[in-house]
Amino acid sequence: MNEAAAGYLADLTASIGELVDRQPEAVARAAEVFAGAIEGKGAVHVYDTGHMIAHELVARTGGLVAFTRLEFSGQVGDGPLGMESRRVSSDPEVAAARLIEWLFAQRTIQQPDVLLLSSVSGVSVSVVELAIQARARGIGVVALTSVEFSSRLPARHSSGHRLLDVADVVLDNLAPYGDATQALSGLEARLCPLSGVAGAALLWAIVAETTRLLLARGVAPSVYPSINLPDGPARVDVVEAHYRETGQ
C-alpha cells in the first residue's frame, strides 16, 4: 500500500484506539440515554448537519429500528427584487428558531424520545437552536462533535453556545482542528477527514452497549436483518411490524 493511503489508515486506526481510551464514560452515558428512551417506547432521532452519520445508523443491517432520521427544511427563494420587506424576518437565527418551533409543534418528537445531533464543528445555528429547544421541552440531547475543533471556533448562535455546551451527553469523535489529516507535497489543503468513520465507529459501539442494557432489562429491541439475504425483505417486514406493535 502506498504511503498516502497507509498514512490515513494509520491515523484512523490510532483515532479509533483513542476512542476506546478516552470515551468510555461518554459511551456509557449515551447508551443509558438511548436505552432509557427505547425502554420507554421512544425513538432516537438522528440529525446530522450534512455528513454520513444519519445514513450510517438508520435502517442498517444490525441497527436498531428505533433509530430514525430527522430531516427538516424551510428554505424559501428570495422572490422578486425589492420584496425583502415582506419577510417575517431576515435574521437566520430567528428563522431557524421559528422553523424548529414548528417542528416540535408537529409532535413527531416528544418524550421519551431523544435526539442524537451530529455536527463536527458544533457551531451551526440550527443545530444549537435544535438542542436548546429540545432540552427546554424535556427531550434528551446526545451530541457527536469534535471538542478540539469546536472549542477553537467562535460561536455563531447569539447565546454564545456551541453544541457541546447545550447537550446532555457529549461524544467526542476526537477529530483534529480542521478535521482532515493527510498533507501531500504540492497540495495546500489537507485530505481525508477522521470525523465520519471515527464517529460512526463510536456510535456503533454505543448501539452495542445500548442493546446489552436493554436485554439486561428484559427488552429485546427490534434489529434490522440484511435485506439482501434470500428471505431478507420478508424478515425486514416482520421486524418493522414487530416494532410498530411493540414500540421497541
C-alpha contacts under 8 A as a table, 3 or more apart, distances in Angstrom:
res1	aa1	res2	aa2	distance
1	M	5	A	6.63
1	M	6	A	6.12
2	N	5	A	5.67
2	N	6	A	6.10
3	E	6	A	5.14
3	E	7	G	5.81
4	A	7	G	5.09
4	A	8	Y	6.50
4	A	182	Q	7.40
4	A	184	L	7.64
5	A	8	Y	5.42
5	A	9	L	6.42
6	A	9	L	5.17
6	A	10	A	6.02
7	G	10	A	5.09
7	G	11	D	6.22
7	G	182	Q	7.34
8	Y	11	D	5.08
8	Y	12	L	6.11
8	Y	181	T	7.31
8	Y	182	Q	6.46
8	Y	192	C	7.08
9	L	12	L	4.99
9	L	13	T	5.99
10	A	13	T	5.11
10	A	14	A	6.14
11	D	14	A	5.14
11	D	15	S	6.11
11	D	181	T	7.71
12	L	15	S	4.98
12	L	16	I	6.25
12	L	194	L	6.30
12	L	197	V	7.94
12	L	198	A	7.12
13	T	16	I	5.27
13	T	17	G	6.21
14	A	17	G	5.02
14	A	18	E	6.26
15	S	18	E	5.08
15	S	19	L	6.45
15	S	174	L	6.96
15	S	175	A	7.96
15	S	194	L	7.71
15	S	198	A	6.90
16	I	19	L	5.03
16	I	20	V	6.75
16	I	198	A	5.93
16	I	201	A	7.53
16	I	202	L	7.91
17	G	20	V	5.36
17	G	21	D	6.74
18	E	21	D	5.05
18	E	22	R	5.84
18	E	23	Q	7.93
18	E	174	L	7.97
19	L	22	R	5.23
19	L	23	Q	5.25
19	L	24	P	7.73
19	L	173	N	7.36
19	L	174	L	7.43
19	L	202	L	7.16
20	V	23	Q	5.99
20	V	24	P	6.43
21	D	24	P	6.84
23	Q	26	A	5.30
23	Q	27	V	6.01
23	Q	171	L	7.31
23	Q	172	D	7.33
24	P	27	V	5.09
24	P	28	A	6.18
25	E	28	A	5.15
25	E	29	R	6.22
26	A	29	R	5.09
26	A	30	A	6.05
26	A	169	V	6.70
26	A	170	V	6.66
26	A	171	L	5.93
27	V	30	A	5.24
27	V	31	A	6.07
27	V	171	L	7.28
27	V	202	L	7.84
27	V	205	A	7.75
27	V	206	I	5.77
28	A	31	A	5.21
28	A	32	E	6.21
28	A	206	I	7.52
28	A	209	E	7.44
29	R	32	E	5.10
29	R	33	V	6.33
29	R	169	V	6.82
30	A	33	V	5.07
30	A	34	F	6.20
30	A	142	V	6.62
30	A	169	V	6.30
30	A	171	L	7.98
30	A	206	I	6.95
31	A	34	F	5.12
31	A	35	A	5.89
31	A	206	I	5.47
31	A	207	V	6.98
31	A	209	E	5.89
31	A	210	T	4.51
31	A	213	L	7.77
32	E	35	A	5.13
32	E	36	G	5.99
32	E	210	T	6.63
32	E	213	L	7.50
33	V	36	G	5.21
33	V	37	A	6.35
33	V	114	V	7.66
33	V	140	G	7.50
34	F	37	A	5.18
34	F	38	I	6.27
34	F	44	V	6.79
34	F	114	V	7.15
34	F	210	T	6.36
35	A	38	I	5.19
35	A	39	E	5.87
35	A	210	T	5.23
35	A	211	T	7.24
35	A	213	L	6.55
35	A	214	L	5.95
36	G	39	E	5.15
36	G	40	G	6.18
36	G	112	P	7.96
37	A	40	G	5.18
37	A	41	K	6.36
37	A	42	G	4.82
37	A	43	A	6.39
37	A	44	V	7.25
37	A	112	P	5.29
37	A	113	D	5.56
37	A	114	V	6.53
38	I	41	K	4.85
38	I	42	G	4.99
38	I	43	A	6.14
38	I	44	V	7.72
38	I	66	A	6.84
38	I	113	D	7.88
38	I	221	P	7.82
38	I	247	G	7.79
38	I	248	Q	5.81
39	E	42	G	7.29
39	E	214	L	6.93
39	E	219	V	6.89
39	E	248	Q	6.81
40	G	112	P	6.33
41	K	112	P	7.33
41	K	246	T	7.68
41	K	247	G	4.84
41	K	248	Q	5.51
42	G	66	A	7.50
42	G	111	Q	6.99
42	G	112	P	5.02
42	G	113	D	4.45
42	G	114	V	7.55
42	G	247	G	7.16
42	G	248	Q	7.73
43	A	66	A	5.01
43	A	67	F	6.11
43	A	68	T	7.03
43	A	112	P	7.55
43	A	113	D	4.78
43	A	114	V	6.53
44	V	66	A	6.02
44	V	67	F	4.76
44	V	68	T	6.17
44	V	113	D	5.89
44	V	114	V	5.08
44	V	115	L	5.74
44	V	116	L	6.69
45	H	67	F	6.04
45	H	68	T	5.03
45	H	69	R	5.74
45	H	70	L	5.59
45	H	109	I	7.81
45	H	113	D	7.38
45	H	114	V	6.30
45	H	115	L	4.87
45	H	116	L	5.99
46	V	53	I	7.92
46	V	54	A	5.64
46	V	67	F	6.87
46	V	68	T	5.98
46	V	69	R	4.89
46	V	70	L	5.44
46	V	115	L	6.10
46	V	116	L	4.80
46	V	117	L	6.12
46	V	118	S	7.72
47	Y	54	A	6.22
47	Y	69	R	6.36
47	Y	70	L	5.07
47	Y	71	E	6.77
47	Y	115	L	7.36
47	Y	116	L	6.20
47	Y	117	L	4.97
47	Y	118	S	6.22
48	D	51	H	6.32
48	D	52	M	7.58
48	D	53	I	6.20
48	D	54	A	5.61
48	D	117	L	5.97
48	D	118	S	4.63
48	D	119	S	6.31
49	T	118	S	6.39
49	T	119	S	5.62
49	T	127	V	7.53
51	H	54	A	7.55
51	H	196	G	7.10
52	M	55	H	5.48
52	M	56	E	5.91
52	M	196	G	6.27
53	I	56	E	4.96
53	I	57	L	6.25
53	I	118	S	7.07
53	I	196	G	7.00
53	I	199	G	7.54
53	I	200	A	6.23
54	A	57	L	5.75
54	A	58	V	6.24
54	A	69	R	5.86
55	H	58	V	5.68
55	H	69	R	7.65
56	E	60	R	6.94
56	E	200	A	6.98
57	L	60	R	6.18
57	L	63	G	6.47
57	L	67	F	6.99
57	L	200	A	7.84
57	L	204	W	7.76
58	V	63	G	6.94
58	V	64	L	7.68
58	V	65	V	7.46
58	V	67	F	5.69
58	V	68	T	5.68
58	V	69	R	6.32
59	A	63	G	6.55
59	A	64	L	7.52
59	A	65	V	6.50
59	A	67	F	7.68
59	A	68	T	7.73
59	A	224	Y	6.76
60	R	63	G	5.13
60	R	64	L	7.92
60	R	224	Y	6.37
60	R	226	S	7.71
61	T	223	V	7.71
61	T	224	Y	5.07
61	T	225	P	5.13
61	T	226	S	4.87
61	T	227	I	7.59
62	G	223	V	5.86
62	G	224	Y	5.34
62	G	225	P	6.09
62	G	226	S	7.58
63	G	67	F	7.85
63	G	207	V	7.50
63	G	223	V	5.53
63	G	224	Y	5.58
64	L	67	F	5.82
64	L	207	V	7.62
64	L	221	P	6.93
64	L	222	S	5.88
64	L	223	V	4.64
64	L	224	Y	6.34
65	V	68	T	7.33
65	V	221	P	7.90
65	V	222	S	5.64
65	V	223	V	5.81
65	V	224	Y	6.44
65	V	240	E	7.20
65	V	243	Y	7.11
65	V	248	Q	7.87
66	A	222	S	7.47
66	A	243	Y	7.91
66	A	247	G	7.88
66	A	248	Q	6.62
72	F	103	L	7.72
73	S	99	L	7.93
74	G	99	L	6.67
78	D	81	L	7.84
78	D	84	E	7.49
79	G	83	M	6.77
80	P	83	M	5.84
81	L	84	E	7.41
82	G	85	S	7.48
83	M	86	R	5.72
83	M	87	R	7.85
84	E	87	R	5.78
84	E	90	S	7.94
85	S	88	V	7.96
87	R	90	S	6.60
89	S	92	P	7.82
89	S	94	V	6.80
89	S	95	A	6.53
90	S	94	V	7.89
90	S	95	A	7.36
91	D	94	V	5.35
91	D	95	A	6.25
92	P	95	A	4.97
92	P	96	A	6.00
93	E	96	A	5.00
93	E	97	A	6.10
93	E	125	V	6.38
93	E	126	S	7.37
93	E	157	H	7.28
94	V	97	A	5.08
94	V	98	R	6.26
95	A	98	R	5.24
95	A	99	L	6.18
96	A	99	L	5.10
96	A	100	I	6.11
96	A	125	V	7.53
96	A	126	S	5.74
96	A	129	E	7.28
97	A	100	I	5.20
97	A	101	E	6.09
97	A	126	S	7.67
97	A	129	E	6.39
97	A	130	L	7.89
98	R	101	E	4.99
98	R	102	W	6.23
99	L	102	W	5.08
99	L	103	L	6.24
100	I	103	L	4.77
100	I	104	F	6.33
100	I	129	E	7.68
100	I	130	L	6.39
100	I	133	Q	7.66
101	E	104	F	5.34
101	E	105	A	6.20
101	E	133	Q	7.69
102	W	105	A	4.91
102	W	106	Q	6.58
103	L	106	Q	5.49
103	L	107	R	7.44
103	L	108	T	7.62
104	F	107	R	5.37
104	F	108	T	6.86
104	F	109	I	6.24
104	F	110	Q	7.79
106	Q	109	I	7.76
107	R	110	Q	5.91
109	I	113	D	6.27
109	I	114	V	7.94
110	Q	113	D	5.55
110	Q	139	I	6.83
111	Q	114	V	7.42
111	Q	138	G	6.93
111	Q	139	I	5.94
112	P	139	I	6.95
113	D	139	I	6.42
113	D	140	G	7.33
114	V	139	I	5.54
114	V	140	G	4.74
114	V	141	V	5.94
114	V	142	V	7.65
115	L	134	A	7.90
115	L	139	I	7.19
115	L	140	G	6.21
115	L	141	V	4.88
115	L	142	V	6.15
116	L	141	V	6.07
116	L	142	V	4.83
116	L	143	A	5.88
116	L	144	L	7.38
117	L	127	V	7.19
117	L	131	A	7.84
117	L	141	V	7.16
117	L	142	V	6.22
117	L	143	A	4.88
117	L	144	L	6.15
118	S	122	G	7.88
118	S	143	A	5.91
118	S	144	L	4.65
118	S	145	T	6.13
119	S	122	G	4.85
119	S	123	V	7.79
119	S	124	S	7.73
119	S	127	V	7.61
119	S	143	A	7.71
119	S	144	L	6.32
119	S	145	T	5.25
119	S	146	S	7.95
119	S	163	L	7.82
120	V	144	L	7.18
120	V	145	T	4.43
120	V	146	S	5.23
120	V	149	F	7.56
120	V	150	S	7.28
120	V	175	A	7.89
120	V	195	S	6.83
121	S	124	S	7.55
121	S	145	T	6.47
121	S	146	S	6.36
121	S	149	F	6.04
121	S	150	S	4.72
121	S	153	L	7.65
122	G	127	V	7.46
122	G	128	V	7.45
122	G	145	T	6.06
122	G	146	S	7.55
122	G	150	S	5.69
122	G	162	R	5.53
122	G	163	L	4.78
122	G	164	L	6.76
123	V	127	V	7.55
123	V	128	V	6.89
123	V	150	S	6.96
123	V	153	L	7.58
123	V	154	P	7.66
123	V	155	A	5.65
123	V	156	R	5.89
123	V	157	H	7.31
123	V	161	H	7.88
123	V	162	R	5.06
123	V	163	L	6.37
124	S	127	V	5.46
124	S	128	V	6.33
124	S	156	R	6.79
124	S	157	H	7.57
124	S	162	R	7.92
125	V	128	V	5.33
125	V	129	E	6.03
125	V	156	R	6.05
125	V	157	H	5.17
126	S	129	E	5.09
126	S	130	L	5.98
127	V	130	L	5.00
127	V	131	A	6.27
127	V	163	L	6.95
128	V	131	A	5.17
128	V	132	I	6.23
128	V	157	H	7.01
128	V	161	H	7.33
128	V	162	R	6.23
128	V	163	L	5.15
128	V	166	V	7.22
129	E	132	I	5.07
129	E	133	Q	6.11
129	E	157	H	7.68
130	L	133	Q	5.33
130	L	134	A	5.99
131	A	134	A	5.11
131	A	135	R	6.20
131	A	141	V	6.39
131	A	163	L	7.22
131	A	166	V	6.32
131	A	167	A	6.62
132	I	135	R	5.45
132	I	136	A	6.25
132	I	166	V	6.30
133	Q	136	A	5.03
133	Q	137	R	6.45
134	A	137	R	5.23
134	A	138	G	6.48
134	A	139	I	4.99
134	A	140	G	7.06
134	A	141	V	7.21
135	R	138	G	4.91
135	R	139	I	5.04
135	R	140	G	6.09
135	R	141	V	6.88
136	A	139	I	7.39
140	G	167	A	7.85
140	G	168	D	6.42
141	V	167	A	5.14
141	V	168	D	5.32
141	V	169	V	6.70
142	V	167	A	5.80
142	V	168	D	5.88
142	V	169	V	4.76
142	V	170	V	6.04
142	V	171	L	7.36
143	A	163	L	6.87
143	A	164	L	6.66
143	A	167	A	5.89
143	A	168	D	7.77
143	A	169	V	6.17
143	A	170	V	4.88
143	A	171	L	5.85
144	L	170	V	6.17
144	L	171	L	4.71
144	L	172	D	6.04
144	L	173	N	6.73
144	L	199	G	7.24
145	T	150	S	7.46
145	T	163	L	7.80
145	T	164	L	7.24
145	T	170	V	7.35
145	T	171	L	6.34
145	T	172	D	5.35
145	T	173	N	5.94
146	S	149	F	5.33
146	S	150	S	5.86
146	S	172	D	5.19
146	S	173	N	5.36
146	S	174	L	5.46
146	S	175	A	5.41
146	S	176	P	7.31
146	S	195	S	7.59
147	V	150	S	5.23
147	V	151	S	5.76
147	V	164	L	7.28
147	V	172	D	5.80
147	V	173	N	7.81
147	V	174	L	6.89
147	V	175	A	7.99
148	E	151	S	5.39
148	E	152	R	6.60
148	E	174	L	7.14
148	E	175	A	7.28
148	E	176	P	6.23
148	E	177	Y	6.12
149	F	152	R	5.58
149	F	153	L	6.82
149	F	175	A	7.08
149	F	176	P	5.95
149	F	177	Y	4.20
149	F	178	G	6.51
149	F	179	D	7.43
150	S	153	L	5.33
150	S	162	R	7.33
150	S	164	L	7.97
150	S	177	Y	7.89
151	S	154	P	7.86
152	R	177	Y	7.67
155	A	158	S	7.80
155	A	160	G	5.35
155	A	161	H	5.85
155	A	162	R	5.71
156	R	160	G	6.93
156	R	161	H	7.80
156	R	162	R	7.76
157	H	160	G	5.63
157	H	161	H	6.26
157	H	162	R	7.37
158	S	161	H	7.62
161	H	164	L	7.86
161	H	165	D	5.69
161	H	166	V	6.99
162	R	165	D	5.37
162	R	166	V	6.95
163	L	166	V	5.45
163	L	167	A	6.41
164	L	167	A	5.78
164	L	170	V	6.04
167	A	170	V	6.31
172	D	175	A	7.91
173	N	195	S	5.89
173	N	198	A	6.04
173	N	199	G	5.13
173	N	202	L	7.40
174	L	195	S	7.34
175	A	178	G	7.95
175	A	179	D	5.22
175	A	193	P	7.67
175	A	194	L	5.64
175	A	195	S	5.24
176	P	179	D	4.95
176	P	180	A	7.42
176	P	181	T	7.74
179	D	193	P	5.00
179	D	194	L	6.11
179	D	195	S	6.52
180	A	190	R	5.57
180	A	191	L	5.23
180	A	192	C	4.94
180	A	193	P	3.79
180	A	194	L	6.39
181	T	190	R	5.92
181	T	191	L	5.95
181	T	192	C	5.94
181	T	193	P	6.12
181	T	194	L	7.26
182	Q	190	R	5.21
182	Q	191	L	4.86
182	Q	192	C	6.16
183	A	187	L	7.29
183	A	188	E	7.74
183	A	189	A	7.22
183	A	190	R	4.93
183	A	191	L	6.57
184	L	187	L	5.68
184	L	188	E	7.90
184	L	190	R	7.30
187	L	190	R	7.43
193	P	196	G	7.07
194	L	197	V	6.15
194	L	198	A	5.97
195	S	198	A	5.36
195	S	199	G	5.51
196	G	199	G	5.20
196	G	200	A	6.08
197	V	200	A	5.14
197	V	201	A	6.17
198	A	201	A	5.14
198	A	202	L	6.19
199	G	202	L	5.07
199	G	203	L	6.22
200	A	203	L	5.13
200	A	204	W	6.18
201	A	204	W	5.23
201	A	205	A	6.30
202	L	205	A	5.20
202	L	206	I	6.45
203	L	206	I	4.88
203	L	207	V	6.20
204	W	207	V	4.88
204	W	208	A	6.30
205	A	208	A	5.15
205	A	209	E	6.40
206	I	209	E	5.00
206	I	210	T	5.90
207	V	210	T	4.97
207	V	211	T	6.14
208	A	211	T	5.24
208	A	212	R	6.30
209	E	212	R	4.99
209	E	213	L	6.24
210	T	213	L	5.21
210	T	214	L	6.30
211	T	214	L	5.04
211	T	215	L	6.15
211	T	220	A	7.76
211	T	221	P	7.01
212	R	215	L	5.25
212	R	216	A	6.23
213	L	216	A	5.12
213	L	217	R	6.45
214	L	217	R	5.06
214	L	218	G	6.40
214	L	219	V	4.99
214	L	220	A	6.53
214	L	221	P	7.16
215	L	218	G	5.01
215	L	219	V	5.00
215	L	220	A	5.49
215	L	221	P	7.83
216	A	219	V	7.35
219	V	248	Q	7.79
220	A	248	Q	7.65
221	P	248	Q	5.21
222	S	239	V	6.11
222	S	240	E	7.59
222	S	242	H	7.26
222	S	243	Y	6.05
222	S	248	Q	6.08
223	V	239	V	7.00
224	Y	236	V	6.31
224	Y	239	V	6.77
225	P	232	G	6.76
225	P	235	R	6.83
225	P	236	V	6.27
226	S	229	L	5.80
226	S	232	G	5.74
226	S	236	V	7.73
227	I	231	D	7.60
227	I	232	G	3.94
227	I	233	P	5.09
227	I	235	R	7.58
227	I	236	V	6.46
228	N	231	D	7.83
228	N	232	G	5.43
228	N	233	P	7.46
229	L	232	G	4.43
229	L	233	P	7.85
231	D	234	A	5.64
231	D	235	R	6.24
232	G	235	R	5.09
232	G	236	V	6.11
233	P	236	V	5.13
233	P	237	D	6.27
234	A	237	D	5.09
234	A	238	V	6.35
235	R	238	V	5.07
235	R	239	V	6.25
236	V	239	V	5.12
236	V	240	E	6.11
237	D	240	E	5.24
237	D	241	A	6.05
238	V	241	A	5.12
238	V	242	H	6.14
239	V	242	H	5.07
239	V	243	Y	6.26
240	E	243	Y	5.01
240	E	244	R	6.23
241	A	244	R	5.09
241	A	245	E	6.21
242	H	245	E	5.08
242	H	246	T	6.03
242	H	247	G	7.88
243	Y	246	T	5.18
243	Y	247	G	5.00
243	Y	248	Q	5.44
244	R	247	G	5.55
